[in-house]
Amino acid sequence: MHRSPYRVRDVMTRRVVAVRKGARYKEIVETLHEWKVSAVPVLAEGDVVIGVVSEADLLPKEEFRDSDEPLGLDQLRRPLDLAKAAGSTAEQVMSSPAVTVGVDATLAQAARIMAHTFVKRLPVVDAEGRLQGLVSRCDLLKVFLRSDAELAREIDREVVEHLFRGTGAEVHARVEGGVVTLGGHLHDASLVPVAARLARAVEGVVDVEWELDTEVTSASRVP
């Protein structure tokens, strides 16, 4: 039985295509085309991730192909792209340092990294920076594929039994479409927001609602 929170290692893709830092430009393009991906990690010795090369990193070579034409002001303000246009290896055109995530990071941590850096996928590395896999936005959503029955069991174990044992409360969990409904009889209304936070912390839960036969029934939905 899995216990929340899930870690990146639980959902990441372990079979990852990557290129070495000395990979030639055309080899990189062929790799992207063959594997139908838009970016690949760049590896140094020991499979350490030192950067990522994407279609955007490769495109300046085509954009600045007309070298006999004078460069415009906008182009001159883009020295990094001009340098990439002249590059011929992965190390010369990659974006570095690579934005990565550790294998033991939580899914919430990975999601925040993606949101703050505006990337769709992250190379997953171990403590030494060696490539272990790849995690994408789609991978982070896998937890919402957990069955209602599995979620209900975890809610019973991690919320109901943990929080309400010995309180005289008679609380039970029902899950439909990932939405948890906690019903029954509850004496201490102060436990409602605590239970809501614990239930929402379970990976795969969409929302939490209440059906109680106490004085807190008027708050059937906890914000």
N, C-alpha and C positions, 0 to 999 in steps of 0.2 A: 504494500500500500504506500503510495507516494504522499509525502507530507509537504505542504507549502512552506516556504516559497520555492517554486521551481528555479533552477539555475540554467544559465546559458548552455551548459553541457547537456542538459536534458532535451533541448529542442534544436540544437545546431545541426547543420549539415556537415558530416564528417568527411565526405569525399569532395575535395576542393581542388579546382584547377588553379595553378599559380605559375609564375614565370620567374626565372633567375634574373638577377640584376644585369647580367650581360646579354640577356635575350635581345635579338635584333628587332628593329621596328616591324618589319614584315612578319616575323615570327609571332609577334604580339597580336597583330591584326588577324592572322590566321587562327590563333588560339581563341580569340574572342568570337570569331565567326564559327569555328568548329563546335565550340561548347555553348554557343548562343547566350553569351553573357556580355555585360556592358563594362565590366571591370574585373581585374584580377590582382591579387596581392603580389608584391615583388619580394623575393627572398634572397637573403645573403647566405653566407656559410652557416650550417647548422639549422637551416630552415627558419631563421629569424626574419620576421617581417620588418622590412625597412621602408615600405611605401606601398602605394596602390597606383596602378596605371589604368586609366579609364578611356573610353572613347573621347571624352572631352580633352584628355591630355594628348591624344594622338591627332586631334583635328587641326591644331595650329599648323602642322606641316602642310596641309592642303590649303588652309586659309591664306598663308603667306607664301604660296608657291610662286606668285608673280614677283620674283625678287627684283626684276628690272624696273618695276614701278616704284616711285618714291613712297616711302611709308608715311601714312597719315598721322596726325597728332594722336588720335585714339590708339593707334597701333604702338606708337612710341611710348605711350603710357602703360603699355603691357609688356614690360621687359621679360617677365617670367614666361609668357606665351611665346615671345620671340625666341627665347632660349630653347623652349621645347620644340619649336619648329625646326631648329637646327640639330636637335638630338637624334640619335640613331639607335640607342639602347634603352632598355627599361629604366636603368638607373638615371639616364639623362632626361627622360620625359615624365617620370612618375611624380605623383604628388606625395610629398614627404614632410614631416613624419606621418606614418599611416595612423588613421583613427582606428583603434582596436578596442576589444573588450576582453576581459579575462574569462576563463572557463567557469569560474565560480561566482561570477556576477549574477545578480538577480535579473529577472526579465524586466523589472521596472527600471533598473539601472541601465540596461541595454537600450530600452526604449527612450530614456532621457538622453543618452548619448546621441542616438540617431536624431532625435528632435532638435537638439542644440547644435549639431554639426550639419544638419540637412543632408544626411546620407541615408540610403535605403538598405544597406547591408554593412556588416562589420566583420573583419577577420577576427577570429577567436584565437587568443594566444595563451600560453602557459606563463608561469612566473618568469621564465627566461626569455619571453618574447617569441617563442617558437610557434609556428602555425599549427593549430589543432583542428580548425574547422571554420565554418562561416555561418553567421546568423543573419537572417533577413527579417524584414517587417512581417512577412508571411509566417516565418518560424515563430515569432513572438505571439502570434495569434493562435498557435496550435493548442494552447491551454483551453481555449473556448470550445474545443472539440471533445472535451471530457464529458462523459455521460452524466445525466441528471442523477442517476443512482450513485455514481462514484462521488459526486459533489455532496449528495445528501449524507453519505457515510462519513465524509471528512468533516462536514458541518457538525454532525452528531458527536463525533469524537473530539474535535478541536474547539468547538464552541459550546454546545449544549452540555456535554459531560464536564468540560473544564470549568465553565463559568457558573453553571446552575446547580452543580452537585452539592447537596447539603443545605440548599436554600429553601427547600419546600416548594420550589417552582416545578411546574409540570409543562415543560416546553418541548416541542417536537419540531423537526425541520421537514419541509417539503420543497422539492426543487422541480420546476417546470421551465424548460427553455433557458436554463442557467439562472433563472430568477429564484432566489431563496425566500420562502415564506416561513417565518418562525411563528408558530401558534401555540396556544395553550394558556396556562394560568401562571401569572407572574406577580409576586408580592412587591418586589423592589423595582420601581420604575427607573431608578438610576442606572440599572444594568442594561437598559435598552440601547443607549448609544454605544456602550462598550461592546455589547454583542454585535451590533451593526458593524462596527469597525473590524472586529475579529472575522465576521462572516465575509465582509468585502475583501479581506486580506487573502482569502482562499483563492488560489489561481483558477480561473474559469468562471467565477461568479460574475454575473451580469449586473444584478441589483439585489437589494434586500428589502423585503416587506414584512409587515407584522399583522397577525390576527390574534389578538389577545382578549381574554375575557375579564380584564381588570380595568382600573381607572385610566390606563394608558391606551385603551382601544381607540380613542379619538385621534391618536397619532399613529394611524395604520401604516404610514410610510415614513421612515426615518431618513432625514437628509444626510 
